[in-house]
Amino acid sequence: MSRRELEDRLSRVNADWKKTLSAARSQNKNLRVSMDRSTTLQEGLAELEGFLDHFGCGSGSGSGSGSGSEVLSSEEPITQPSELSQRTYKLLQLKDRAERKKKSVYDEVLAASVDMRPNTALHRKVEKVKARWAEVVEPLEDKYAAMKEVRRKEGRKENT
């Protein structure tokens, strides 16, 4: 084999190696993006599940705002204006907490799950959290609006 033939072969091997290296770097970049998205999803889902568990259970938060179920499921009639004011305030606090969590985690999880293959375990977990969010958090807006309206009407009654 001549020197020229060896140089040609070496040149082709080097060119093939550069293509392989470039492909490996591209694949590593894609895998890193997928891993980051998966990490975002896993951590976000865990945080949302904890939030929904706390929000929907009877335990209060450290801020004294109470839990979601405590205020949402209360069907006891309000007999004092102070109770109306207190429940409306608690609903406002809960609504604000839910909105902050939605902006900081929920929307990020939904964005990270957009291109997810359906019928995977992670996809089912995202769908479960979405359903729980709708069940536990979304009624807050209606309940708060209703309480605010009642409070407004009560304020008008007192002024007449």
N, C-alpha and C positions, 0 to 999 in steps of 0.2 A: 504494500500500500504506500502510495507516495505521500509526501508531506502535504501537498495540496488537498488530497482526499481526506486526510486526517483533520486538517483545518476546517474543511467543509462539514465534516461530521460533527466536529466539536462545536462549530458555529450553529448547526441545527439543534444539537443537544442543549446549548445555551439558550437558544430562542425558545425551544420547547419548555425549558425550565422557567424562563421568564413568564411564559403564558400560564404555566401551572401555578407559579407563585402569585401572579395577578389574580387568577381564579380563586386561589385559596384565600387571599386577602379580601376579595369581594364576598366570598362565602362567609368568612369570619365576621365581616361587617354586618351582613344580613342576619347571621345568628345572634350577634350582639343586640341588634335592634329587636329581634324576636324575644330574646331573653329579657331585655329591659321592659318590653310590653307585657310579657308574662309576669314579671316581678311586680309591675304596676298593678296588673289585674289581681294577682294573688293578695298583695298587701292591701289594696283598696277594698277587695271583697271581704277580707277578714275585718277590716276597720268598719265597713258598712254593716256587716253581720253583728258585730259587737254593738254598734250604735243602735241598730234596729232592735236587738235583744233588750238593751237598756231602755230604749225609747218606748217599747211596747210592754215592758214589765211594770211591776208595781214599785220598784225601788226608786228612790229619789236621787237626784244628782247632788253633788257637793255644793252647788250654788243655791240649793233650796228651791229650785224651780219645779220639782216634782217630775214624775214621769209622764209620758204621753198617755198611757192607758188610764192613769189616775184622773186626768182632766178630761180626756176624750170620752171615756165610758161612763162618766158620772151622769146618771139620769135623775139624780135627786133634784127636786125643784129648788130654785134659788128663792130664798125668802127675804134676804136682806140686800140692800144696795151694795153693801161692802163685799158680800159674797160674789155678786155680779162683777164688781170691779176686780176682785182678786182672781176670779177664774179667767176673766178677759186678759188680765196681765200675764197669768201663767200660760195661756194659749199664745200670747204674743212672744213670750220667751221661748216656748217650744218651737213656734214657727220660725223664729230667728235662728235657733240652733239648727233646725232642719235645713234652712236656706244656706247657712254657712257650710254645713256638711255637703250639701248638694253641689255647691260651687267648688269646694276644695277636694272632694273625693268622688262623689257620684257621677258627675259629668265627665271626669277624667277616666273613670272605669268604663263608662259607656263609649267614650271616644276610642279607648284602647281595644275595645271588643268589636269594633265595626267590621273588620275583615276576618273575624274568627269563623272557623269552619263550624257549621251547625252540627248538633248532636254529639258534641264532645263533652266531656265532663265539665270542663271550664265554661263552655257555652251554657250548659244547663244550670250551672251555679250562678252565672250572670243573670239568666232569666228568672231564677228563683229570687234573687235579691231585688230585681226590678219589680216582681210581683209583690214582694213583701213591702217594698217602698211605697207602692201604690196603695196597699192595704193599710199601712201603719201611718205614713207621713202625709199623703195627699189629702185625707179628710180634714187635716188641720186648717187649711185655708177656708173651707166652707164653715167649719165650726167657729173659727175666729170671726169671720164676716157676720155670722148670725149673732154671736155674742156682742159684737161691736154695735150692730143694729139695735139689739135689745137695750144695750146700755145707752145709746143715743135717745131711744124712745123714753126710757126711764128718766133721762135728764130733762126731756121736754115736759114730762108729767110733773116733775118737781118744780119747774119754773112756772107752771100755770096755776 
